[in-house]
Amino acid sequence: MQKPKHQYFRERLMAWFAQSHRPLPWKGEKDPYLIWLSEIILQQTRVAQGLPYFERFRKQYPTVQQLADAPQDEVMKLWEGLGYYSRARNLHAAAQYIAGELDGRFPDTYEGIRQLKGVGPYTAAAIASFAFGLPHAVLDGNVFRVLSRFFAIETPVDTVAGKKAFAALAQELLDTSQPGPYNQAIMDFGATLCTPQSPACPACPLRSACKALGEDKVGALPIKSKKIKKRQRFFHYLVIGHQGNTLLNKRTGKDIWQNLYEFPLLELPHPSRNESEIRNSTLWRQLLSGQEAAISRVSPPYQQLLTHQKIMASFWEVSLPAEAPLNSGQFLAVNQKNLSTFAFPKIISQYLNQAQLTLF
């Protein structure tokens, strides 16, 4: 037997969605590849920001096979500016898995979709319900917020107990006769009406039964127990100019920005405008020892906020005489005209877009 409040929630939500859904290009789409593509792009990303990237990827790689066949550097370049670059690497790896191990057939079960690299419970539920009509409820930030407010749930959403309780409630509320539209409805509702700041409570179709509204708790919900303390890092880049060329390095390992390109990097535990500190570094000696290198400009600091880190970057523009050799070492010598073909972290792209490089 259905609980009256559950039925009220479901019916009012779906009636609202029928009149107010957002017209987005992936809505109503049944191709699981394109649905998967849209969901990966929208992870940690606002729709307005993700939409042009979806269109770009759909045009460049209309099938999973074409994405699988693309060079990773090309995929990373197309993703440039969207952030959270592990999504692009996982997207490419999953496409290769589908093309190679699954003969190009997109998995059609929740469990099979979960096997794709970079796909968690939420993304799998979204794809399963949108593409295949499978009864799996989505649980993202929008859903946490809507449910915590409507039912006035004060269990922190970022705890194991909280996630388990909200997942069970979301599944109870799911309209199993139309799981895809229902999942889209609750996400749209959270994104456009029951927003984090200044929710539109007077226009809310659920307001007469919203417990948080009745108890004046809307602004306090949902509750999170943890506050992430960001690690602060100070990057000092050597932008070396020599006969129209500069040096780049491809980031590897398990640190941030894996497989993106950057200038030779000196990381210090503090900000610095001290030229002697830079000149005495191992990096400077490795690349510029014995050279008549001149620091022509130091950029103002650039900042980029990541989930767990705050990056402050300064760019030290260094010029070499034409007759001096360029000791590239393990770095890649690149002509300035070709810089636009490389995928850079956002903070470097901002610098390149704003700086007028005159040292080359």
C-alpha positions as CSV (number, residue, x, y, z in Angstrom):
1,M,0.0,0.0,0.0
2,Q,1.3,3.4,-1.0
3,K,2.0,5.9,1.8
4,P,-0.2,9.0,1.2
5,K,2.7,11.5,1.5
6,H,4.7,9.4,-1.0
7,Q,1.8,9.4,-3.4
8,Y,1.3,13.1,-3.0
9,F,5.0,13.8,-3.6
10,R,5.1,11.7,-6.8
11,E,1.9,13.0,-8.3
12,R,2.6,16.7,-7.7
13,L,6.1,16.3,-8.9
14,M,5.1,14.6,-12.2
15,A,2.3,17.2,-12.8
16,W,4.8,20.0,-12.3
17,F,7.3,18.3,-14.6
18,A,4.7,17.9,-17.4
19,Q,4.4,21.7,-17.4
20,S,7.9,22.9,-16.5
21,H,10.6,20.5,-17.7
22,R,13.7,22.0,-19.2
23,P,14.1,21.5,-23.0
24,L,17.6,20.0,-23.2
25,P,19.0,18.1,-26.2
26,W,19.5,14.8,-24.4
27,K,16.0,14.6,-22.9
28,G,14.0,12.0,-24.6
29,E,17.2,10.5,-26.1
30,K,17.3,6.7,-26.1
31,D,20.8,6.2,-27.4
32,P,22.6,5.0,-24.2
33,Y,25.9,6.3,-25.6
34,L,24.6,9.9,-25.8
35,I,22.9,9.6,-22.5
36,W,26.1,8.4,-20.9
37,L,28.0,11.2,-22.6
38,S,25.6,13.8,-21.2
39,E,25.7,12.4,-17.7
40,I,29.5,12.3,-17.5
41,I,29.7,15.9,-18.7
42,L,27.2,17.0,-16.1
43,Q,29.0,15.4,-13.2
44,Q,30.1,18.3,-11.0
45,T,29.0,20.7,-13.8
46,R,26.1,23.1,-14.3
47,V,23.9,22.5,-17.3
48,A,24.7,25.8,-18.9
49,Q,28.4,25.1,-18.8
50,G,28.1,21.5,-19.9
51,L,25.7,22.0,-22.8
52,P,28.2,23.3,-25.4
53,Y,30.6,20.5,-24.4
54,F,27.9,17.9,-25.0
55,E,27.2,19.4,-28.5
56,R,30.9,19.4,-29.2
57,F,31.5,15.8,-28.3
58,R,28.3,14.6,-30.0
59,K,29.5,16.3,-33.2
60,Q,33.1,15.1,-33.0
61,Y,32.3,11.6,-31.8
62,P,28.8,10.6,-32.8
63,T,29.4,6.9,-31.9
64,V,31.2,5.2,-29.0
65,Q,33.5,3.6,-31.6
66,Q,34.6,7.0,-32.9
67,L,35.3,8.1,-29.3
68,A,37.2,4.9,-28.6
69,D,39.4,5.4,-31.7
70,A,40.3,9.0,-30.9
71,P,43.8,9.8,-29.4
72,Q,43.6,10.6,-25.8
73,D,45.3,14.0,-26.3
74,E,42.5,14.9,-28.7
75,V,39.8,14.0,-26.2
76,M,41.5,16.0,-23.5
77,K,41.8,19.0,-25.7
78,L,38.1,18.9,-26.5
79,W,37.4,18.6,-22.8
80,E,39.6,21.6,-22.0
81,G,38.0,24.1,-19.6
82,L,35.4,21.8,-18.2
83,G,37.6,20.7,-15.3
84,Y,37.6,17.4,-13.3
85,Y,39.7,15.9,-16.1
86,S,39.6,12.4,-14.7
87,R,36.1,12.3,-16.3
88,A,37.6,12.7,-19.7
89,R,40.2,10.0,-19.1
90,N,37.5,7.7,-17.8
91,L,35.1,8.5,-20.6
92,H,37.8,7.6,-23.2
93,A,38.8,4.4,-21.3
94,A,35.2,3.3,-21.0
95,A,34.6,3.9,-24.7
96,Q,37.6,1.7,-25.5
97,Y,36.3,-1.0,-23.1
98,I,32.8,-0.9,-24.8
99,A,34.4,-1.0,-28.3
100,G,37.0,-3.7,-27.5
101,E,35.4,-5.9,-24.8
102,L,31.7,-5.5,-25.5
103,D,31.9,-5.5,-29.3
104,G,30.6,-1.9,-29.3
105,R,27.4,-2.8,-27.5
106,F,26.5,-0.5,-24.6
107,P,25.7,-2.5,-21.5
108,D,21.9,-2.6,-20.9
109,T,21.8,-3.6,-17.2
110,Y,22.5,-1.4,-14.1
111,E,25.2,-3.8,-13.1
112,G,26.8,-3.7,-16.5
113,I,26.7,0.1,-16.7
114,R,28.4,0.2,-13.2
115,Q,31.3,-1.7,-14.7
116,L,32.2,1.3,-16.9
117,K,35.1,3.4,-15.6
118,G,34.0,6.6,-13.9
119,V,30.4,5.5,-13.5
120,G,29.0,5.5,-9.9
121,P,25.6,4.6,-8.6
122,Y,24.0,7.9,-9.5
123,T,25.2,7.9,-13.1
124,A,24.4,4.2,-13.6
125,A,20.8,4.8,-12.3
126,A,20.4,7.8,-14.6
127,I,21.5,5.9,-17.7
128,A,19.6,2.7,-16.7
129,S,16.4,4.6,-16.3
130,F,16.7,7.1,-19.2
131,A,18.0,4.6,-21.8
132,F,16.4,1.3,-20.7
133,G,13.5,2.2,-18.4
134,L,15.0,0.3,-15.5
135,P,13.6,1.1,-12.0
136,H,16.6,2.7,-10.4
137,A,16.3,5.9,-8.5
138,V,18.9,8.6,-8.9
139,L,20.5,10.3,-5.9
140,D,22.5,13.4,-6.5
141,G,22.8,16.8,-4.8
142,N,19.4,17.9,-6.2
143,V,17.7,14.8,-4.9
144,F,19.3,15.0,-1.5
145,R,18.2,18.6,-1.1
146,V,14.6,18.0,-2.3
147,L,14.1,15.0,0.0
148,S,15.8,16.4,3.0
149,R,13.5,19.5,2.8
150,F,10.2,17.9,2.0
151,F,10.6,15.3,4.8
152,A,12.7,17.6,7.1
153,I,15.4,15.0,7.4
154,E,18.3,16.2,9.5
155,T,20.6,13.2,9.0
156,P,23.8,14.5,7.4
157,V,23.8,13.6,3.7
158,D,27.5,13.0,3.6
159,T,27.5,10.1,6.1
160,V,27.2,6.4,5.4
161,A,23.9,6.3,7.4
162,G,22.6,9.3,5.6
163,K,23.4,8.1,2.1
164,K,21.8,4.7,2.9
165,A,18.7,6.3,4.3
166,F,18.3,8.7,1.4
167,A,18.9,6.0,-1.2
168,A,16.2,3.8,0.4
169,L,13.7,6.8,0.4
170,A,14.5,7.7,-3.1
171,Q,13.8,4.2,-4.3
172,E,10.5,4.1,-2.3
173,L,9.4,7.3,-4.0
174,L,10.4,6.2,-7.6
175,D,7.6,6.0,-10.1
176,T,8.4,2.5,-11.4
177,S,6.0,2.9,-14.3
178,Q,8.1,5.8,-15.7
179,P,11.4,5.8,-13.9
180,G,13.2,7.9,-16.5
181,P,10.8,10.8,-16.5
182,Y,10.5,10.6,-12.7
183,N,14.2,10.8,-12.2
184,Q,14.5,13.7,-14.6
185,A,11.6,15.4,-12.8
186,I,13.1,15.3,-9.4
187,M,16.5,16.5,-10.7
188,D,14.9,19.4,-12.6
189,F,12.9,20.3,-9.6
190,G,16.0,20.6,-7.4
191,A,17.9,22.4,-10.1
192,T,15.3,25.1,-10.9
193,L,12.8,25.4,-8.0
194,C,14.2,23.8,-4.8
195,T,17.6,25.5,-5.3
196,P,20.4,25.7,-2.7
197,Q,20.0,29.4,-2.3
198,S,16.7,31.4,-2.5
199,P,14.4,28.4,-3.3
200,A,11.1,29.4,-4.9
201,C,8.9,28.2,-2.1
202,P,5.9,30.3,-2.9
203,A,5.7,28.7,-6.4
204,C,6.4,25.2,-5.1
205,P,3.7,22.6,-6.0
206,L,4.8,20.6,-2.9
207,R,4.7,23.5,-0.4
208,S,1.5,22.5,1.4
209,A,3.1,19.2,2.6
210,C,6.8,20.4,2.8
211,K,7.8,19.7,6.4
212,A,10.9,21.9,6.3
213,L,8.8,24.9,5.1
214,G,6.2,24.3,7.9
215,E,9.0,24.1,10.4
216,D,11.0,27.0,8.9
217,K,14.0,24.8,8.2
218,V,14.4,25.2,4.5
219,G,17.6,27.3,4.7
220,A,19.2,24.8,7.1
221,L,18.7,21.7,5.0
222,P,20.3,19.5,3.8
223,I,22.9,19.1,6.5
224,K,26.5,18.1,5.9
225,S,28.7,17.0,8.6
226,K,32.1,17.6,7.0
227,K,33.6,20.8,5.8
228,I,36.4,20.1,3.3
229,K,39.6,22.0,4.2
230,K,41.4,22.8,1.0
231,R,45.1,22.2,0.7
232,Q,46.9,25.3,-0.6
233,R,49.6,24.9,-3.2
234,F,51.9,27.4,-4.8
235,F,53.0,26.7,-8.4
236,H,55.7,28.7,-10.2
237,Y,55.9,28.1,-13.9
238,L,58.9,28.9,-16.1
239,V,57.7,30.2,-19.4
240,I,60.9,30.0,-21.4
241,G,61.1,31.6,-24.8
242,H,63.7,30.8,-27.3
243,Q,63.4,31.5,-31.1
244,G,59.7,31.1,-31.0
245,N,59.7,27.9,-28.9
246,T,58.9,27.2,-25.3
247,L,59.0,24.0,-23.1
248,L,56.0,21.9,-22.0
249,N,55.6,18.9,-19.8
250,K,52.8,16.3,-19.7
251,R,51.6,15.7,-16.2
252,T,51.6,12.0,-15.2
253,G,51.2,10.1,-12.0
254,K,48.4,10.4,-9.5
255,D,48.4,14.1,-8.9
256,I,45.9,16.6,-10.3
257,W,45.6,17.4,-14.0
258,Q,46.9,14.0,-15.2
259,N,47.7,13.9,-18.9
260,L,47.4,17.7,-19.3
261,Y,50.3,19.9,-20.3
262,E,52.0,22.6,-18.4
263,F,55.2,24.7,-18.4
264,P,58.2,23.5,-16.4
265,L,56.9,23.7,-12.8
266,L,58.6,24.6,-9.6
267,E,56.3,24.0,-6.6
268,L,57.2,25.9,-3.4
269,P,55.5,25.8,0.0
270,H,54.8,29.5,-0.3
271,P,54.2,32.3,-2.8
272,S,57.3,34.0,-4.0
273,R,58.4,37.1,-6.0
274,N,62.0,36.4,-5.1
275,E,64.0,36.1,-8.3
276,S,67.0,34.6,-6.5
277,E,64.9,31.8,-5.1
278,I,63.7,30.9,-8.5
279,R,67.2,31.1,-10.1
280,N,68.7,28.9,-7.3
281,S,66.1,26.2,-7.8
282,T,67.0,22.7,-9.2
283,L,64.6,23.3,-12.0
284,W,66.3,26.5,-13.1
285,R,69.8,24.9,-12.9
286,Q,68.6,21.9,-14.9
287,L,67.2,24.0,-17.8
288,L,69.1,27.3,-17.6
289,S,72.4,26.7,-15.9
290,G,75.2,28.8,-17.5
291,Q,72.7,30.6,-19.8
292,E,72.2,34.3,-20.0
293,A,68.6,33.9,-19.2
294,A,66.6,37.1,-18.3
295,I,63.4,37.1,-16.3
296,S,61.4,39.7,-18.3
297,R,58.1,39.5,-16.3
298,V,56.4,37.8,-13.5
299,S,52.7,37.5,-13.9
300,P,50.2,38.4,-11.1
301,P,49.1,35.3,-9.3
302,Y,46.3,33.2,-10.8
303,Q,44.0,31.1,-8.7
304,Q,42.1,27.9,-9.3
305,L,39.9,26.2,-6.8
306,L,39.6,22.4,-6.9
307,T,37.5,20.2,-4.7
308,H,40.2,19.7,-2.1
309,Q,42.9,22.1,-3.3
310,K,43.5,25.8,-3.9
311,I,46.1,26.4,-6.5
312,M,48.0,29.7,-6.7
313,A,50.2,30.0,-9.8
314,S,52.7,32.6,-11.0
315,F,54.3,32.6,-14.4
316,W,57.9,33.6,-14.7
317,E,58.6,34.7,-18.3
318,V,62.2,33.9,-19.2
319,S,63.9,34.8,-22.4
320,L,67.1,33.3,-23.9
321,P,69.5,34.9,-26.4
322,A,69.0,33.5,-29.9
323,E,72.5,31.9,-30.0
324,A,72.0,30.1,-26.7
325,P,71.0,26.4,-26.8
326,L,67.6,25.3,-25.4
327,N,68.2,22.5,-22.9
328,S,64.9,20.7,-23.2
329,G,65.8,17.6,-21.2
330,Q,62.7,15.6,-20.5
331,F,60.5,18.5,-21.6
332,L,58.9,19.0,-25.0
333,A,60.0,21.9,-27.2
334,V,56.9,23.5,-28.8
335,N,56.5,26.4,-31.1
336,Q,54.4,29.2,-29.7
337,K,52.0,28.9,-32.7
338,N,51.2,25.4,-31.7
339,L,50.3,26.0,-28.1
340,S,46.6,26.1,-28.9
341,T,46.7,22.4,-29.9
342,F,47.6,21.3,-26.4
343,A,45.2,20.7,-23.5
344,F,46.1,22.8,-20.4
345,P,44.7,23.1,-16.9
346,K,42.3,26.0,-16.6
347,I,44.7,28.2,-14.7
348,I,47.3,28.0,-17.6
349,S,44.6,28.6,-20.2
350,Q,43.6,31.7,-18.3
351,Y,47.2,32.9,-18.3
352,L,47.7,32.3,-22.0
353,N,44.4,34.0,-22.9
354,Q,45.3,37.1,-20.8
355,A,49.1,37.4,-21.2
356,Q,50.7,39.1,-24.2
357,L,53.7,36.9,-24.5
358,T,56.5,39.0,-26.0
359,L,59.5,37.0,-25.0
360,F,59.5,34.6,-28.0
